[in-house]
């Protein structure tokens, strides 16, 4: 893997700084797990019958960033670039037919969604700001905490995928 350039979250900051730094650390961890791999390696499946792959995890991360921060907290109605027009289904994360450009696009979209999510958080008056989905209210605090959990869980998957690919696990 490439050099670990993740910034450790502060150990004595306030709630907002701690949570946002923890989330960024998890984002950076996913980036690290994918660093230095080629297209075919990023598309490699975990184990039959699982469809789990590193690029699939990146696409999923882009989806949850967009869904929670833009749609729920910011009240947008943005749709996935991977969901067919007019579909109400979640994006298809089948990566078998992805070429190098499509894999690169997945990382570009994910990074853009992360930047938009950071902007939504930065613009919020507090972690008490609420958005809505499915008739339920969700605070920004809940969303950031949920996203830390989401990344942490999937970074465990990414660690196993990376180990399978080249024996590297990292921290």
C-alpha positions in Angstrom: 0.0 0.0 0.0 1.0 3.6 -0.4 2.3 5.6 2.5 -0.3 6.2 5.2 -1.0 9.9 5.2 -4.2 9.8 7.3 -4.5 12.5 9.9 -5.2 11.1 13.3 -8.4 12.5 14.8 -7.9 14.9 17.8 -8.2 13.3 21.2 -9.4 16.4 23.1 -11.5 18.4 20.6 -15.1 19.3 20.9 -17.9 17.0 19.6 -18.2 18.4 16.1 -14.4 18.5 15.5 -14.0 15.0 16.9 -16.8 13.5 14.9 -15.9 15.1 11.6 -12.2 14.2 12.0 -13.2 10.6 12.8 -15.3 10.5 9.6 -12.5 11.9 7.5 -10.1 9.4 9.0 -12.5 6.6 7.9 -12.8 8.1 4.4 -9.0 8.3 4.2 -8.8 4.6 5.3 -10.9 3.5 2.4 -8.7 5.5 0.0 -5.6 3.9 1.5 -7.1 0.4 1.1 -7.5 1.1 -2.6 -4.2 2.9 -3.2 -1.8 1.4 -5.8 -4.2 -1.2 -7.2 -5.1 -1.6 -10.8 -8.5 -1.8 -12.4 -8.8 -5.6 -12.3 -7.7 -5.7 -8.7 -10.2 -3.1 -7.7 -13.0 -5.1 -9.4 -11.9 -8.4 -7.8 -14.7 -10.1 -5.9 -14.3 -11.1 -2.3 -15.4 -14.8 -2.6 -18.3 -16.5 -4.4 -21.2 -15.8 -4.2 -20.4 -12.3 -2.8 -20.3 -9.4 -5.2 -18.2 -7.4 -2.8 -15.3 -5.5 -4.4 -13.2 -2.5 -3.5 -14.6 -0.4 -6.4 -18.1 -1.6 -5.3 -17.4 -0.3 -1.8 -16.3 3.0 -3.3 -19.5 3.3 -5.3 -21.5 2.4 -2.2 -19.7 5.0 -0.1 -20.5 7.6 -2.8 -24.1 6.6 -2.6 -24.4 6.8 1.2 -22.5 10.1 1.3 -25.0 11.5 -1.3 -28.0 10.0 0.3 -27.4 11.1 3.9 -25.8 14.4 3.5 -27.3 15.9 0.4 -30.7 14.3 0.3 -31.5 13.8 4.0 -29.7 16.7 5.7 -29.6 19.2 2.8 -33.1 18.3 1.5 -32.0 17.7 -2.1 -33.4 15.0 -4.4 -30.2 14.0 -6.2 -30.0 10.7 -7.8 -27.1 8.3 -8.3 -25.1 8.4 -11.5 -25.3 4.6 -11.5 -29.1 4.3 -11.2 -30.9 4.0 -14.6 -33.1 7.0 -15.5 -36.6 6.7 -14.1 -35.6 3.9 -11.8 -36.5 4.0 -8.1 -34.1 1.2 -7.3 -30.8 1.6 -5.6 -27.8 1.9 -7.8 -26.5 -1.3 -9.4 -23.0 -2.1 -8.0 -22.2 -4.8 -10.4 -18.7 -4.0 -11.4 -17.8 -6.9 -13.8 -18.2 -4.7 -16.9 -16.4 -1.6 -15.6 -13.4 -0.5 -17.6 -10.6 1.7 -16.4 -12.5 4.9 -17.1 -15.6 3.7 -15.2 -13.4 2.7 -12.2 -11.7 6.1 -12.2 -15.2 7.7 -12.4 -16.3 5.8 -9.3 -13.4 7.4 -7.3 -14.1 10.8 -8.8 -17.8 10.7 -7.9 -17.0 9.4 -4.4 -14.5 12.2 -3.8 -16.9 14.8 -5.1 -19.7 13.4 -2.8 -17.3 13.5 0.2 -16.5 17.2 -0.6 -20.2 18.0 -0.9 -20.9 16.2 2.4 -18.1 18.2 4.1 -19.7 21.4 2.7 -23.1 20.4 4.1 -21.6 19.8 7.5 -19.6 23.0 7.4 -22.7 25.0 6.5 -24.8 23.6 9.3 -25.3 25.7 12.4 -24.9 22.7 14.7 -25.0 19.0 14.9 -28.6 19.4 16.0 -29.7 20.4 12.5 -32.3 17.8 11.2 -33.2 16.4 7.9 -35.9 14.0 7.0 -36.3 10.7 5.2 -39.2 8.3 5.1 -41.2 10.4 7.5 -38.4 10.2 10.1 -36.2 13.1 11.4 -32.4 12.6 11.5 -30.0 15.0 13.2 -26.7 15.8 11.6 -25.1 14.3 14.7 -26.8 11.0 14.0 -25.8 11.1 10.3 -22.1 11.8 11.0 -22.0 9.0 13.7 -23.8 6.6 11.3 -21.4 7.4 8.5 -18.4 6.7 10.8 -20.0 3.3 11.6 -20.7 2.7 7.9 -17.2 3.3 6.8 -15.7 1.4 9.8 -17.7 -1.7 8.9 -16.9 -1.5 5.2 -13.2 -0.7 5.9 -13.1 -4.0 7.6 -14.3 -5.6 4.4 -11.8 -3.5 2.4 -9.0 -4.8 4.7 -9.9 -8.4 3.9 -10.2 -7.7 0.2 -6.8 -6.0 0.1 -5.2 -8.8 2.1 -6.7 -11.3 -0.4 -5.3 -9.3 -3.3 -1.7 -8.7 -2.2 -1.3 -9.8 1.4 -1.3 -6.3 2.8 -3.5 -5.2 5.6 -2.1 -2.0 7.1 -3.8 -0.4 10.0 
